[in-house]
Amino acid sequence: MPIASRACSVGFPSIARCLSPVPSFAGSPAAVRPGETANTLRLLGYLALAVMLIVFDKQAGWLSQVRQYADRLTQPVWALAGLPGRLGVQLGDN
């Protein structure tokens, strides 16, 4: 058993003896590249916009027509995506 862990188990008043040394880093823990901060802020902006759209749609329902149009546009894609599975089931039944 190492000395530091024995000292911690005995109950010395100084907790500094129980902690392992923290390595020092050459740079700050902030973003290393300048573009990372801008990308993070852009992502947070998109997230805030998405939450606002969800809240406004829940309260007023003004995106229901947009959802109907999107549903009509995606139905052929869903049909094509499900085609292999339906063919497999029909071929397995025969």
N, C-alpha and C positions, 0 to 999 in steps of 0.2 A: 504494500500500500504506500503510495507516495506521501511525502511529508505534508504537502499542502492539503491532501484529502484527509489525513489524520488530524491536522490542525482544525479543519472545518468540522470534523465529527466530534472533536472534544468540546468545541464551543468557545473558541477564542472570540473576544469582543470585536476584533477588527475583521471586517468582511473582506478587506482588501487582500488579505493573505489567501482567501479562498478563490478569488477570481484569477483566471488565467490571463496572461498578458494579451492585450489586443494588438494585432499587427497594425503598423502605421502604413498608410497608403500615400503615394506620391501626390495624388491629386485629390480634389474635393469629391465628395460623394454625389455632387450635382451632375447634371448631364455633361458628358464628355464632348459630344459633338454639338455644334450650335443649332443644327436643324432638329434635334430631338425635342427641345422645348417647344418649338413651333408645332411639331407633329403632335405632341401631347395636347397642346392647347386646341388644335384643330379637332382632334378626337373628342375632347371634352365638349367642344361646341356642337359637334354632330350629335353627341349623346344628349345634350340639353335640348336640342331641336327635336330629337325623336321623342323625348319625354313630354315636351310641350304639345307635340302633335297627338300623342296618345291621350293626354289629359283633355285637350280641346275636343277631340273626336268623342271621347267618352261623355263629355258634358253636353255637346251640341249635336253630335252625330253628323257633322258636315262632311265627313269623308266617306259616307256610305255609298254615294254615287261613284266615287273613285274606286272603291273596293269592288263594286259591281262591274265596272269596266275592266278592271284588272282581272277579275274572275273570268269574264268572257274571253279575254285575250290569252289566258293561261290554260283554258280547258283543252285546246288541241295539244298543247305540250304535255299535259298530264295524260291524255289519251295515248300519245306516242310512247311516253315513258312506261305506261302500264301494259303496252302491247306484248312484250316478250313474256311477261308473267301469265297473261291470259292465254297466250298460245301454248305455253308450257303446260298449263292446267288442262287445256282441251286435248293436247296430244297425250298427256298422261292418262286421261280418262278413256281414250280409245284403245 
